[in-house]
Amino acid sequence: MPPRKKVNVAPTGSMNPKIEKALNEQINAELYSAYLYLSMSSWFDATGLKGFSNWERIQAMEERDHAMKILDYLLARGGRAIMTQIDTPQSTWKDAKDAFETQLSHELKVTSLIHSLMDLSIAEKDHATVNFLQWFVNEQVEEEENARTILDQLKMISVEKGVGLLYMLDKELGTRTYTAPNTSDS
């Protein structure tokens, strides 16, 4: 029997290379977000704001979950996840308000990345990815709202009168608990 000829055929369900590359970039962006929020958590802990530290640690866990959700989707579609270097995040802030200004700015950037991914998926007529990304579009509304709400609260706390209020906000943020994402919505 003659040897079988190797044929380079993409497996059924393999991903559009442009979409695969963009999803890999988003995995990196989500892992960077987790890294940034871990950095914030460490900074808050060092400044004595354990509740803020807890809030950011949970935020980091959620961002890691976002990366894993994209990675799992990529693999399910026949793609390959390529891990690349994660940039070093900022590690100090002027105060809690400055940290949450950074967080809101970062979430706005992530929203623009998700929207660009959605635009690419629409342009490439990748309906499955469009459907998958809708969860992230909705999630970013929540992410921006959370950062904006805390930032607004911090703005209301004046330096002269704010120590007690900052303490109360720190206690409130310390009550946040981690909830794993519902993966059945993928």
N, CA and C atoms as a LAMMPS dump frame, in Angstrom:
ITEM: TIMESTEP
0
ITEM: NUMBER OF ATOMS
558
ITEM: BOX BOUNDS ff ff ff
-5.0000000000000000e+02 5.0000000000000000e+02
-5.0000000000000000e+02 5.0000000000000000e+02
-5.0000000000000000e+02 5.0000000000000000e+02
ITEM: ATOMS id mol type element x y z
1 1 1 N 0.833 -1.161 0
2 1 2 C 0 0 0
3 1 3 C 0.889 1.239 0
4 2 1 N 0.637 2.199 -0.893
5 2 2 C 1.488 3.389 -0.948
6 2 3 C 1.249 4.279 0.271
7 3 1 N 2.292 5.015 0.677
8 3 2 C 2.135 5.909 1.841
9 3 3 C 1.078 6.977 1.556
10 4 1 N 0.379 7.344 2.586
11 4 2 C -0.659 8.378 2.438
12 4 3 C -0.006 9.723 2.22
13 5 1 N -0.591 10.457 1.365
14 5 2 C -0.109 11.797 1.072
15 5 3 C -0.637 12.753 2.138
16 6 1 N 0.243 13.58 2.711
17 6 2 C -0.19 14.568 3.696
18 6 3 C -0.856 15.728 2.98
19 7 1 N -2.008 16.079 3.475
20 7 2 C -2.736 17.209 2.913
21 7 3 C -2.961 18.219 4.03
22 8 1 N -2.574 19.449 3.784
23 8 2 C -2.78 20.506 4.777
24 8 3 C -4.181 21.077 4.617
25 9 1 N -5.088 20.523 5.401
26 9 2 C -6.468 20.972 5.378
27 9 3 C -6.801 21.483 6.773
28 10 1 N -7.391 22.658 6.808
29 10 2 C -7.801 23.207 8.105
30 10 3 C -8.904 22.345 8.674
31 11 1 N -8.847 22.073 9.989
32 11 2 C -9.908 21.248 10.575
33 11 3 C -11.251 21.955 10.49
34 12 1 N -12.304 21.178 10.445
35 12 2 C -13.642 21.749 10.42
36 12 3 C -13.827 22.583 11.675
37 13 1 N -14.404 23.768 11.5
38 13 2 C -14.62 24.645 12.639
39 13 3 C -13.425 25.522 12.962
40 14 1 N -12.376 25.467 12.13
41 14 2 C -11.215 26.305 12.433
42 14 3 C -11.581 27.767 12.25
43 15 1 N -10.863 28.589 12.919
44 15 2 C -11.197 30.01 12.972
45 15 3 C -10.602 30.799 11.825
46 16 1 N -11.264 31.865 11.514
47 16 2 C -10.731 32.876 10.618
48 16 3 C -9.444 33.401 11.271
49 17 1 N -8.325 33.409 10.55
50 17 2 C -7.051 33.838 11.151
51 17 3 C -7.078 35.254 11.737
52 18 1 N -7.828 36.16 11.114
53 18 2 C -7.921 37.532 11.647
54 18 3 C -8.632 37.533 13
55 19 1 N -9.682 36.757 13.093
56 19 2 C -10.448 36.67 14.344
57 19 3 C -9.593 35.981 15.407
58 20 1 N -8.918 34.916 15.019
59 20 2 C -8.061 34.184 15.958
60 20 3 C -6.989 35.099 16.54
61 21 1 N -6.349 35.883 15.689
62 21 2 C -5.31 36.822 16.138
63 21 3 C -5.901 37.868 17.076
64 22 1 N -7.042 38.418 16.723
65 22 2 C -7.686 39.449 17.543
66 22 3 C -8.131 38.884 18.895
67 23 1 N -8.637 37.666 18.909
68 23 2 C -9.036 37.056 20.178
69 23 3 C -7.821 36.794 21.061
70 24 1 N -6.717 36.388 20.458
71 24 2 C -5.482 36.21 21.228
72 24 3 C -5.023 37.54 21.831
73 25 1 N -5.144 38.606 21.082
74 25 2 C -4.781 39.925 21.606
75 25 3 C -5.702 40.317 22.756
76 26 1 N -6.963 39.951 22.66
77 26 2 C -7.907 40.279 23.735
78 26 3 C -7.623 39.446 24.979
79 27 1 N -7.213 38.196 24.805
80 27 2 C -6.805 37.387 25.963
81 27 3 C -5.683 38.118 26.698
82 28 1 N -4.695 38.598 25.954
83 28 2 C -3.583 39.328 26.559
84 28 3 C -4.091 40.584 27.275
85 29 1 N -5.019 41.306 26.653
86 29 2 C -5.563 42.528 27.263
87 29 3 C -6.312 42.208 28.557
88 30 1 N -7.046 41.115 28.574
89 30 2 C -7.77 40.726 29.785
90 30 3 C -6.801 40.304 30.891
91 31 1 N -5.743 39.6 30.519
92 31 2 C -4.74 39.215 31.521
93 31 3 C -3.995 40.444 32.04
94 32 1 N -3.742 41.422 31.17
95 32 2 C -3.147 42.68 31.62
96 32 3 C -4.083 43.367 32.617
97 33 1 N -5.379 43.361 32.331
98 33 2 C -6.344 43.963 33.255
99 33 3 C -6.253 43.29 34.624
100 34 1 N -6.191 41.962 34.631
101 34 2 C -6.054 41.231 35.893
102 34 3 C -4.775 41.658 36.614
103 35 1 N -3.715 41.786 35.876
104 35 2 C -2.412 42.187 36.428
105 35 3 C -2.492 43.608 36.996
106 36 1 N -3.139 44.513 36.279
107 36 2 C -3.299 45.897 36.737
108 36 3 C -4.097 45.93 38.038
109 37 1 N -5.176 45.175 38.102
110 37 2 C -6.022 45.2 39.294
111 37 3 C -5.355 44.491 40.477
112 38 1 N -4.513 43.501 40.207
113 38 2 C -3.711 42.918 41.288
114 38 3 C -2.713 43.941 41.818
115 39 1 N -2.152 44.734 40.916
116 39 2 C -1.231 45.79 41.321
117 39 3 C -1.962 46.81 42.192
118 40 1 N -3.18 47.181 41.79
119 40 2 C -3.981 48.104 42.599
120 40 3 C -4.303 47.487 43.957
121 41 1 N -4.661 46.207 43.966
122 41 2 C -4.972 45.52 45.209
123 41 3 C -3.781 45.581 46.162
124 42 1 N -2.613 45.324 45.646
125 42 2 C -1.396 45.369 46.464
126 42 3 C -1.15 46.776 46.999
127 43 1 N -1.333 47.782 46.136
128 43 2 C -1.129 49.169 46.557
129 43 3 C -2.134 49.56 47.643
130 44 1 N -3.423 49.207 47.439
131 44 2 C -4.43 49.52 48.45
132 44 3 C -4.114 48.82 49.769
133 45 1 N -3.674 47.575 49.697
134 45 2 C -3.327 46.84 50.909
135 45 3 C -2.197 47.556 51.653
136 46 1 N -1.198 47.984 50.915
137 46 2 C -0.052 48.666 51.528
138 46 3 C -0.433 50.013 52.135
139 47 1 N -1.513 50.629 51.64
140 47 2 C -1.943 51.919 52.184
141 47 3 C -2.954 51.747 53.315
142 48 1 N -3.287 50.509 53.663
143 48 2 C -4.197 50.248 54.768
144 48 3 C -5.658 50.184 54.382
145 49 1 N -5.956 50.239 53.1
146 49 2 C -7.341 50.166 52.63
147 49 3 C -7.646 48.735 52.191
148 50 1 N -7.87 47.879 53.195
149 50 2 C -8.068 46.448 52.939
150 50 3 C -9.337 46.167 52.145
151 51 1 N -10.371 46.956 52.337
152 51 2 C -11.61 46.767 51.579
153 51 3 C -11.396 47.065 50.102
154 52 1 N -10.714 48.158 49.797
155 52 2 C -10.374 48.494 48.415
156 52 3 C -9.495 47.391 47.827
157 53 1 N -8.554 46.895 48.647
158 53 2 C -7.678 45.81 48.195
159 53 3 C -8.498 44.582 47.823
160 54 1 N -9.451 44.229 48.685
161 54 2 C -10.333 43.092 48.411
162 54 3 C -11.106 43.301 47.12
163 55 1 N -11.66 44.499 46.933
164 55 2 C -12.456 44.802 45.744
165 55 3 C -11.625 44.604 44.479
166 56 1 N -10.391 45.115 44.494
167 56 2 C -9.512 44.995 43.32
168 56 3 C -9.052 43.568 43.093
169 57 1 N -8.823 42.82 44.157
170 57 2 C -8.424 41.417 44.007
171 57 3 C -9.527 40.635 43.307
172 58 1 N -10.767 40.875 43.701
173 58 2 C -11.896 40.198 43.047
174 58 3 C -12.025 40.672 41.605
175 59 1 N -11.78 41.967 41.376
176 59 2 C -11.806 42.493 40.012
177 59 3 C -10.763 41.764 39.149
178 60 1 N -9.588 41.534 39.724
179 60 2 C -8.534 40.803 39.003
180 60 3 C -8.987 39.386 38.668
181 61 1 N -9.665 38.736 39.607
182 61 2 C -10.152 37.378 39.363
183 61 3 C -11.174 37.365 38.224
184 62 1 N -12.041 38.378 38.191
185 62 2 C -13.024 38.455 37.105
186 62 3 C -12.339 38.647 35.752
187 63 1 N -11.299 39.476 35.711
188 63 2 C -10.589 39.703 34.451
189 63 3 C -9.889 38.431 33.986
190 64 1 N -9.344 37.693 34.923
191 64 2 C -8.739 36.393 34.579
192 64 3 C -9.796 35.474 33.996
193 65 1 N -10.987 35.473 34.599
194 65 2 C -12.087 34.651 34.081
195 65 3 C -12.463 35.068 32.659
196 66 1 N -12.435 36.379 32.395
197 66 2 C -12.739 36.858 31.041
198 66 3 C -11.723 36.293 30.045
199 67 1 N -10.45 36.323 30.423
200 67 2 C -9.407 35.774 29.548
201 67 3 C -9.65 34.286 29.29
202 68 1 N -10.001 33.56 30.339
203 68 2 C -10.236 32.119 30.189
204 68 3 C -11.476 31.846 29.346
205 69 1 N -12.479 32.674 29.46
206 69 2 C -13.695 32.51 28.652
207 69 3 C -13.354 32.65 27.167
208 70 1 N -12.528 33.638 26.848
209 70 2 C -12.109 33.831 25.454
210 70 3 C -11.224 32.679 25.005
211 71 1 N -10.303 32.263 25.86
212 71 2 C -9.41 31.142 25.525
213 71 3 C -10.228 29.882 25.241
214 72 1 N -11.184 29.578 26.094
215 72 2 C -12.019 28.384 25.889
216 72 3 C -12.812 28.473 24.592
217 73 1 N -13.325 29.657 24.289
218 73 2 C -14.066 29.855 23.044
219 73 3 C -13.146 29.627 21.843
220 74 1 N -11.967 30.194 21.914
221 74 2 C -10.981 30.061 20.838
222 74 3 C -10.676 28.579 20.575
223 75 1 N -10.459 27.832 21.635
224 75 2 C -10.159 26.401 21.497
225 75 3 C -11.371 25.629 20.962
226 76 1 N -12.558 25.982 21.442
227 76 2 C -13.766 25.301 20.982
228 76 3 C -13.992 25.506 19.489
229 77 1 N -13.522 26.626 18.974
230 77 2 C -13.687 26.93 17.546
231 77 3 C -12.546 26.396 16.688
232 78 1 N -11.626 25.673 17.292
233 78 2 C -10.52 25.099 16.53
234 78 3 C -9.329 26.033 16.424
235 79 1 N -9.342 27.116 17.178
236 79 2 C -8.216 28.053 17.173
237 79 3 C -7.155 27.637 18.175
238 80 1 N -6.131 28.433 18.243
239 80 2 C -5.032 28.162 19.163
240 80 3 C -4.745 29.422 19.958
241 81 1 N -4.65 29.273 21.259
242 81 2 C -4.319 30.402 22.128
243 81 3 C -2.797 30.53 22.209
244 82 1 N -2.315 31.708 21.925
245 82 2 C -0.88 31.996 21.972
246 82 3 C -0.641 33.005 23.09
247 83 1 N 0.076 32.584 24.11
248 83 2 C 0.367 33.472 25.235
249 83 3 C 1.554 34.365 24.874
250 84 1 N 1.365 35.651 25.07
251 84 2 C 2.421 36.623 24.808
252 84 3 C 2.725 37.391 26.088
253 85 1 N 3.766 38.153 26.048
254 85 2 C 4.202 38.916 27.208
255 85 3 C 3.123 39.903 27.659
256 86 1 N 2.959 39.998 28.971
257 86 2 C 2.024 40.962 29.554
258 86 3 C 2.84 42.161 30.023
259 87 1 N 2.397 43.355 29.634
260 87 2 C 3.094 44.572 30.046
261 87 3 C 3.063 44.74 31.562
262 88 1 N 4.048 45.438 32.09
263 88 2 C 4.103 45.745 33.515
264 88 3 C 3.101 46.857 33.82
265 89 1 N 2.212 46.633 34.776
266 89 2 C 1.225 47.666 35.084
267 89 3 C 1.795 48.733 36.026
268 90 1 N 1.101 49.828 36.099
269 90 2 C 1.401 50.875 37.063
270 90 3 C 1.337 50.261 38.46
271 91 1 N 2.115 50.782 39.398
272 91 2 C 2.126 50.176 40.737
273 91 3 C 1.869 51.158 41.874
274 92 1 N 1.789 52.443 41.582
275 92 2 C 1.488 53.418 42.627
276 92 3 C 0.504 54.456 42.089
277 93 1 N -0.264 54.988 43.017
278 93 2 C -1.228 56.028 42.69
279 93 3 C -1.17 57.094 43.775
280 94 1 N -1.63 58.276 43.448
281 94 2 C -1.625 59.394 44.385
282 94 3 C -2.547 59.099 45.572
283 95 1 N -3.713 58.561 45.261
284 95 2 C -4.723 58.259 46.275
285 95 3 C -5.76 57.332 45.638
286 96 1 N -6.787 56.991 46.413
287 96 2 C -7.822 56.072 45.915
288 96 3 C -8.534 56.648 44.7
289 97 1 N -8.791 57.938 44.711
290 97 2 C -9.464 58.585 43.577
291 97 3 C -8.624 58.433 42.315
292 98 1 N -7.333 58.649 42.431
293 98 2 C -6.429 58.502 41.283
294 98 3 C -6.455 57.059 40.758
295 99 1 N -6.49 56.091 41.657
296 99 2 C -6.528 54.682 41.246
297 99 3 C -7.816 54.388 40.472
298 100 1 N -8.932 54.912 40.941
299 100 2 C -10.186 54.639 40.241
300 100 3 C -10.338 55.461 38.963
301 101 1 N -9.671 56.591 38.88
302 101 2 C -9.613 57.298 37.595
303 101 3 C -8.847 56.446 36.59
304 102 1 N -7.759 55.83 37.05
305 102 2 C -6.992 54.911 36.202
306 102 3 C -7.863 53.729 35.789
307 103 1 N -8.618 53.196 36.744
308 103 2 C -9.457 52.034 36.452
309 103 3 C -10.542 52.377 35.432
310 104 1 N -11.21 53.504 35.611
311 104 2 C -12.255 53.886 34.656
312 104 3 C -11.657 54.101 33.27
313 105 1 N -10.544 54.783 33.203
314 105 2 C -9.873 55.004 31.918
315 105 3 C -9.512 53.671 31.258
316 106 1 N -9.031 52.739 32.064
317 106 2 C -8.662 51.421 31.532
318 106 3 C -9.899 50.682 31.026
319 107 1 N -10.99 50.717 31.777
320 107 2 C -12.204 50.031 31.347
321 107 3 C -12.759 50.632 30.059
322 108 1 N -12.655 51.945 29.909
323 108 2 C -13.077 52.574 28.654
324 108 3 C -12.235 52.067 27.487
325 109 1 N -10.94 51.866 27.729
326 109 2 C -10.051 51.325 26.694
327 109 3 C -10.451 49.882 26.351
328 110 1 N -10.726 49.079 27.375
329 110 2 C -11.132 47.689 27.136
330 110 3 C -12.439 47.656 26.342
331 111 1 N -13.359 48.562 26.67
332 111 2 C -14.615 48.638 25.917
333 111 3 C -14.328 48.895 24.44
334 112 1 N -13.409 49.801 24.159
335 112 2 C -13.088 50.082 22.753
336 112 3 C -12.456 48.862 22.083
337 113 1 N -11.67 48.084 22.818
338 113 2 C -11.086 46.851 22.26
339 113 3 C -12.183 45.834 21.933
340 114 1 N -13.137 45.682 22.845
341 114 2 C -14.247 44.745 22.62
342 114 3 C -15.069 45.199 21.42
343 115 1 N -15.332 46.497 21.334
344 115 2 C -16.107 47.017 20.193
345 115 3 C -15.364 46.789 18.875
346 116 1 N -14.054 46.961 18.883
347 116 2 C -13.267 46.701 17.67
348 116 3 C -13.322 45.232 17.28
349 117 1 N -13.259 44.361 18.286
350 117 2 C -13.383 42.919 18.022
351 117 3 C -14.755 42.597 17.433
352 118 1 N -15.779 43.227 17.978
353 118 2 C -17.137 43.02 17.46
354 118 3 C -17.22 43.519 16.018
355 119 1 N -16.665 44.693 15.747
356 119 2 C -16.676 45.245 14.385
357 119 3 C -15.971 44.303 13.409
358 120 1 N -14.823 43.762 13.819
359 120 2 C -14.086 42.824 12.965
360 120 3 C -14.923 41.571 12.706
361 121 1 N -15.545 41.055 13.765
362 121 2 C -16.352 39.84 13.623
363 121 3 C -17.535 40.058 12.684
364 122 1 N -18.136 41.243 12.75
365 122 2 C -19.236 41.575 11.84
366 122 3 C -18.71 41.666 10.411
367 123 1 N -17.574 42.364 10.24
368 123 2 C -16.992 42.534 8.904
369 123 3 C -16.596 41.189 8.291
370 124 1 N -16.122 40.28 9.112
371 124 2 C -15.692 38.958 8.638
372 124 3 C -16.848 37.962 8.576
373 125 1 N -18.043 38.423 8.939
374 125 2 C -19.253 37.584 8.92
375 125 3 C -19.094 36.328 9.785
376 126 1 N -18.441 36.496 10.911
377 126 2 C -18.251 35.408 11.869
378 126 3 C -19.372 35.524 12.911
379 127 1 N -20.516 34.954 12.581
380 127 2 C -21.713 35.105 13.4
381 127 3 C -21.563 34.491 14.786
382 128 1 N -20.854 33.391 14.882
383 128 2 C -20.654 32.755 16.187
384 128 3 C -19.868 33.678 17.114
385 129 1 N -18.848 34.329 16.575
386 129 2 C -18.045 35.229 17.411
387 129 3 C -18.823 36.489 17.756
388 130 1 N -19.627 36.97 16.834
389 130 2 C -20.49 38.124 17.138
390 130 3 C -21.379 37.766 18.332
391 131 1 N -21.997 36.598 18.273
392 131 2 C -22.864 36.145 19.359
393 131 3 C -22.078 36.01 20.663
394 132 1 N -20.909 35.404 20.601
395 132 2 C -20.059 35.216 21.782
396 132 3 C -19.676 36.553 22.399
397 133 1 N -19.306 37.52 21.58
398 133 2 C -18.831 38.807 22.081
399 133 3 C -19.922 39.658 22.708
400 134 1 N -21.18 39.355 22.418
401 134 2 C -22.269 40.15 23.003
402 134 3 C -22.205 40.136 24.526
403 135 1 N -21.803 39.01 25.096
404 135 2 C -21.658 38.918 26.556
405 135 3 C -20.649 39.958 27.045
406 136 1 N -19.541 40.1 26.318
407 136 2 C -18.499 41.05 26.713
408 136 3 C -18.954 42.499 26.532
409 137 1 N -19.729 42.757 25.504
410 137 2 C -20.277 44.103 25.305
411 137 3 C -21.119 44.476 26.525
412 138 1 N -21.984 43.564 26.947
413 138 2 C -22.825 43.808 28.121
414 138 3 C -21.992 43.916 29.394
415 139 1 N -20.997 43.083 29.522
416 139 2 C -20.125 43.084 30.702
417 139 3 C -19.396 44.414 30.849
418 140 1 N -18.993 44.998 29.733
419 140 2 C -18.261 46.27 29.801
420 140 3 C -19.14 47.41 30.304
421 141 1 N -20.427 47.344 30.041
422 141 2 C -21.339 48.352 30.597
423 141 3 C -21.256 48.285 32.122
424 142 1 N -21.3 47.071 32.662
425 142 2 C -21.208 46.872 34.114
426 142 3 C -19.84 47.311 34.654
427 143 1 N -18.777 46.953 33.949
428 143 2 C -17.42 47.306 34.402
429 143 3 C -17.244 48.819 34.484
430 144 1 N -17.698 49.527 33.455
431 144 2 C -17.597 50.986 33.461
432 144 3 C -18.453 51.575 34.578
433 145 1 N -19.66 51.065 34.742
434 145 2 C -20.559 51.581 35.775
435 145 3 C -19.955 51.406 37.168
436 146 1 N -19.389 50.234 37.451
437 146 2 C -18.776 49.99 38.761
438 146 3 C -17.643 50.973 39.041
439 147 1 N -16.749 51.132 38.083
440 147 2 C -15.615 52.05 38.274
441 147 3 C -16.114 53.488 38.42
442 148 1 N -17.065 53.867 37.597
443 148 2 C -17.59 55.24 37.637
444 148 3 C -18.301 55.526 38.957
445 149 1 N -19.078 54.57 39.459
446 149 2 C -19.808 54.754 40.717
447 149 3 C -18.842 54.96 41.881
448 150 1 N -17.827 54.115 41.983
449 150 2 C -16.86 54.256 43.075
450 150 3 C -16.091 55.565 42.923
451 151 1 N -15.709 55.901 41.706
452 151 2 C -15.013 57.17 41.473
453 151 3 C -15.898 58.347 41.889
454 152 1 N -17.162 58.318 41.536
455 152 2 C -18.088 59.38 41.933
456 152 3 C -18.181 59.479 43.454
457 153 1 N -18.225 58.347 44.142
458 153 2 C -18.267 58.348 45.607
459 153 3 C -16.988 58.945 46.181
460 154 1 N -15.854 58.596 45.588
461 154 2 C -14.582 59.133 46.065
462 154 3 C -14.497 60.643 45.855
463 155 1 N -15.071 61.116 44.77
464 155 2 C -15.07 62.562 44.505
465 155 3 C -15.896 63.313 45.549
466 156 1 N -16.929 62.656 46.096
467 156 2 C -17.77 63.294 47.102
468 156 3 C -17.075 63.396 48.456
469 157 1 N -16.069 62.586 48.65
470 157 2 C -15.355 62.58 49.928
471 157 3 C -14.273 63.659 49.878
472 158 1 N -14.452 64.692 50.656
473 158 2 C -13.442 65.754 50.672
474 158 3 C -12.282 65.353 51.572
475 159 1 N -11.136 65.936 51.341
476 159 2 C -9.943 65.624 52.13
477 159 3 C -10.175 65.988 53.597
478 160 1 N -10.814 67.128 53.872
479 160 2 C -11.011 67.58 55.252
480 160 3 C -11.986 66.686 56.011
481 161 1 N -13.079 66.291 55.365
482 161 2 C -14.138 65.554 56.044
483 161 3 C -14.141 64.078 55.679
484 162 1 N -13.243 63.679 54.826
485 162 2 C -13.377 62.387 54.184
486 162 3 C -12.843 61.178 54.893
487 163 1 N -12.085 61.311 55.961
488 163 2 C -11.473 60.137 56.556
489 163 3 C -12.534 59.135 57.005
490 164 1 N -13.551 59.594 57.708
491 164 2 C -14.609 58.686 58.154
492 164 3 C -15.377 58.096 56.992
493 165 1 N -15.653 58.914 55.98
494 165 2 C -16.383 58.438 54.809
495 165 3 C -15.533 57.448 54.004
496 166 1 N -14.246 57.723 53.89
497 166 2 C -13.357 56.799 53.189
498 166 3 C -13.316 55.465 53.928
499 167 1 N -13.276 55.524 55.247
500 167 2 C -13.297 54.307 56.06
501 167 3 C -14.578 53.52 55.798
502 168 1 N -15.722 54.225 55.733
503 168 2 C -17 53.55 55.477
504 168 3 C -17.036 52.926 54.085
505 169 1 N -16.532 53.644 53.084
506 169 2 C -16.483 53.096 51.73
507 169 3 C -15.551 51.893 51.677
508 170 1 N -14.429 51.976 52.398
509 170 2 C -13.495 50.853 52.441
510 170 3 C -14.182 49.621 53.026
511 171 1 N -14.94 49.81 54.081
512 171 2 C -15.663 48.689 54.694
513 171 3 C -16.686 48.106 53.715
514 172 1 N -17.391 48.983 52.994
515 172 2 C -18.382 48.52 52.021
516 172 3 C -17.725 47.706 50.911
517 173 1 N -16.595 48.197 50.395
518 173 2 C -15.915 47.477 49.314
519 173 3 C -15.355 46.158 49.802
520 174 1 N -15.058 46.086 51.089
521 174 2 C -14.551 44.846 51.671
522 174 3 C -15.58 43.733 51.717
523 175 1 N -16.85 44.062 51.522
524 175 2 C -17.897 43.03 51.559
525 175 3 C -18.092 42.339 50.213
526 176 1 N -17.417 42.824 49.168
527 176 2 C -17.57 42.206 47.841
528 176 3 C -17.066 40.774 47.883
529 177 1 N -17.824 39.88 47.272
530 177 2 C -17.411 38.477 47.183
531 177 3 C -17.271 38.078 45.718
532 178 1 N -16.463 37.093 45.505
533 178 2 C -16.204 36.596 44.154
534 178 3 C -17.322 35.645 43.738
535 179 1 N -17.824 35.827 42.535
536 179 2 C -18.787 34.932 41.939
537 179 3 C -18.263 34.519 40.572
538 180 1 N -18.068 33.233 40.382
539 180 2 C -17.58 32.741 39.093
540 180 3 C -18.601 33.057 38.009
541 181 1 N -18.122 33.335 36.79
542 181 2 C -19.053 33.679 35.715
543 181 3 C -19.897 32.479 35.307
544 182 1 N -21.093 32.779 34.818
545 182 2 C -21.978 31.742 34.286
546 182 3 C -21.49 31.417 32.885
547 183 1 N -20.853 30.286 32.721
548 183 2 C -20.288 29.911 31.424
549 183 3 C -21.318 29.354 30.464
550 184 1 N -22.534 29.15 30.935
551 184 2 C -23.556 28.62 30.036
552 184 3 C -24.056 29.673 29.066
553 185 1 N -23.701 30.953 29.284
554 185 2 C -24.114 32.048 28.395
555 185 3 C -23.201 32.206 27.181
556 186 1 N -22.183 31.377 27.06
557 186 2 C -21.185 31.553 25.994
558 186 3 C -21.809 31.511 24.656
